Amino acid sequence: MNVYERLNYALSSGEFAKYIGICLLITLEVMMSSSQARAQDAAAAPQFYLVELHGTRDGWPDNMTKEEEAVLGEHFVYLKELTAKGKVLMAGPVWGKFGLVVLKVQSEAELKEIMDKEPSVVKKVHTYTFSPMVVALLSDYISRDRYPSEITDRVMYKEVTVKASLDDVWRAWTTNEGANEFFSPFTKIECRTGGPYEIYFDNESPIGSRGGEGNKVLSFLPKSMFSFEWNAPPSFGSLRDVRTRVVINFEQVGTDSIKVKFSHLGWGAAEGWNAIYDYFDRAWGYVLGNFKKRFESGPIKWEE
């Protein structure tokens, strides 16, 4: 008996209420199964964490011992194995003061299990702290041609300290209104993973050659870290279409100042990249100078 025959029978035999009850039970079972499936999907969704590894004594790592160097060798092998398993997305030293690891795990408990077994933590060379991280795995969605095919470990470091609140400094880098006061009067910024981070330096040029077009927000920790793509000016030809990465860390200094730690990485190894590095070494000095002026004497007056 198919469903239509069963319905006709129920209507003609006075068993309609019984039939409705059966339908309700089936519907409830389907709803419960769907709810359980959604819960399982949520539980299976990966979580991302930013882990900082800090030395356990003063002077680290400048006064590292031979024994500690050996431990860091074990540390590197351990993280390399986790990278092969897809648990570590990236790792490396930051400012020579602490190590940074981005983990992709199923839970905070898994993170702790991984880090508690990490050789430098086990042997008390490092301690660690961690924070949940909003991250864009752009490599899953964007052509590899977007980034250099061969990337060096070269990192451009700069820093500047301004007398300002953390809210104001965060606003300066992550909103159109803030960036217009020191970066450029023409911007397109949305502080969300995958959102645009476009700074235009020549708004009268043809579209595609106005500045940092097509760049995106990579990841951020609110009022702590902000990362975005960056590209070269049109004068660098085809390398303009190849992105590098910028990571900015914000650190409270005393009660009234913020230190901005600026890192530009992802430089290619091919011919032409040295010239791009040298260009941005000068350009970022200018931008950070304007950033400092903005908090010393007010927003930049672009019309002057």
Secondary structure, DSSP 8 states (H G I E B T S, - for coil): --HHHHHHHHHHHT-HHHHHHHHHHHHHHHHHHHHHHHHHHHHHS-EEEEEEEEESSTTTTTT--HHHHHHHHHHHHHHHHHHHTTSEEEEEEETTTEEEEEEEES-HHHHHHHHHT-HHHHTTSEEEEEEE-EE--GGGTS-GGGS-SSB----EEEEEEEES-HHHHHHHHHSHHHHTTTT-SEEEE--STT-BEEEES-TTS-TTSSBSTT-BEEEEETTTEEEEEE---GGGGGGGGS-EEEEEEEEEETTTEEEEEEEEE--B-STTHHHHHHHHHHHHHHHHHHHHHHHHH-S--TT-
